[in-house]
Amino acid sequence: MNTQFSGFKEEDFNVFTIDGLENRMEALQTFVQPKFHVLGEHFASVLSGQTGDEMFYHVAKHARRTTNPPNDSWVAIAGNKRGYKMVPHFQIGLWETHVFAWFAVIYEANMKQQFGKELMKNVDTIYEKIPKDFVWSKDHMKPEVLKQGDLSKEELLTLFERLATVKKAEILCGIHIRKEEAISLSGEETIKRFEETFKTVQPLFDLSKAAV
């Protein structure tokens, strides 16, 4: 277990209340990004073993931003050394209100259409296996999610169809941990939650490999 990670604290979440791009980025680099580097290193190793693929971590740089400060930030773990956006990957990150950890296929991925079809073919198994407290997102830029326990199988299928047919569609699946709970967890407890989550969404990653 990585003893360098002490868990998330109130000041990590408060970064996203700071006004101005420069000030928020400075706080992000001071408080949050060192933790992302520790988590990224840990999970690049864990996920390399778990998936059978060599994995690399990428801390979000937010380099394209010129005026608006980021509302969230993350570290992505992917089987591509140069970047993560174009391939299926795992993410750990923060909004002001919560932590997220999930498997992600975002709009830059060129295998989305085929992956959507793989998901549609396997909807029965996915609906049965994904825990009810897990969440789905169709846009990584927004904090809103759909809870697995609130979805019918038909609604899940609609999400998968959207991925297969809509050019800008995305799909992400994993957990949210509310800020209040996240700051009460030790580093070890937090890492354990993430490890359990990534094991649970591993079948989605496996399906994505079939779609490449």
Summary of the structure (lengths in Angstrom):
residues: 212
radius of gyration: 16.6
end to end distance: 32.6
largest distance: 47.1
contacts: 672
relative contact order: 0.17
helix: 48%
strand: 18%
